[in-house]
Amino acid sequence: MITPTQQEIVRQLASLCELAPDVRVGQLMAHLGFLGEDMFERNLWDIEDDDLLRVVERHAAELRQRQSNVA
């Protein structure tokens, strides 16, 4: 069974793909891994879902900020 946190992560990953359509999924996951290590000192294998959600949310906020600065 997929938890609500996992559902939200998947939903937000789709949103990230829409925010950065030129980024391949592997690149996105690698970047999230780097952010996870920076924020929580854990790689993708070890990070808890709640923390990964925070990483995804941070990256989405950064992408939205960049887009608003360009517009």
C-alpha positions as CSV (number, residue, x, y, z in Angstrom):
1,M,0.0,0.0,0.0
2,I,1.3,3.4,-0.9
3,T,1.3,5.9,2.0
4,P,-0.1,9.4,1.7
5,T,3.4,10.8,1.9
6,Q,4.5,8.5,-0.9
7,Q,1.5,9.6,-3.0
8,E,2.4,13.2,-2.4
9,I,6.1,12.6,-3.5
10,V,4.9,10.9,-6.7
11,R,2.5,13.8,-7.4
12,Q,5.2,16.4,-6.8
13,L,7.7,14.5,-8.9
14,A,5.2,14.8,-11.8
15,S,4.9,18.5,-11.1
16,L,8.7,18.9,-11.1
17,C,8.8,17.2,-14.5
18,E,6.3,19.9,-15.8
19,L,8.4,22.7,-14.2
20,A,11.6,21.4,-15.9
21,P,10.6,19.6,-19.0
22,D,14.2,19.5,-20.4
23,V,15.4,17.6,-17.4
24,R,15.5,13.8,-17.7
25,V,14.0,11.8,-14.8
26,G,17.5,10.4,-14.0
27,Q,18.9,13.9,-13.8
28,L,16.0,14.9,-11.6
29,M,16.6,12.0,-9.2
30,A,20.3,12.7,-9.1
31,H,19.7,16.3,-8.2
32,L,17.2,15.4,-5.5
33,G,19.8,13.0,-4.1
34,F,22.4,15.8,-3.9
35,L,19.8,18.0,-2.2
36,G,18.9,15.2,0.2
37,E,22.6,14.9,1.1
38,D,22.9,18.6,1.6
39,M,19.7,19.0,3.7
40,F,19.8,15.8,5.7
41,E,23.2,14.2,5.2
42,R,21.5,11.1,3.7
43,N,21.5,9.7,0.2
44,L,18.3,8.6,-1.6
45,W,18.7,5.1,-0.3
46,D,18.7,6.2,3.3
47,I,16.4,9.2,3.4
48,E,13.0,8.9,5.0
49,D,9.9,9.7,3.0
50,D,9.0,12.7,5.0
51,D,12.4,14.2,4.5
52,L,12.4,13.3,0.8
53,L,9.1,15.2,0.5
54,R,10.8,18.2,2.0
55,V,13.6,17.9,-0.5
56,V,11.1,17.7,-3.4
57,E,9.2,20.7,-2.1
58,R,12.4,22.7,-1.8
59,H,13.4,21.9,-5.3
60,A,9.9,22.8,-6.6
61,A,10.1,26.2,-4.8
62,E,13.5,26.9,-6.3
63,L,12.3,26.1,-9.8
64,R,9.2,28.3,-9.4
65,Q,11.4,31.1,-8.0
66,R,13.7,30.9,-11.0
67,Q,10.8,31.0,-13.4
68,S,9.3,34.0,-11.7
69,N,12.7,35.8,-11.9
70,V,12.9,35.1,-15.7
71,A,9.3,36.3,-16.4
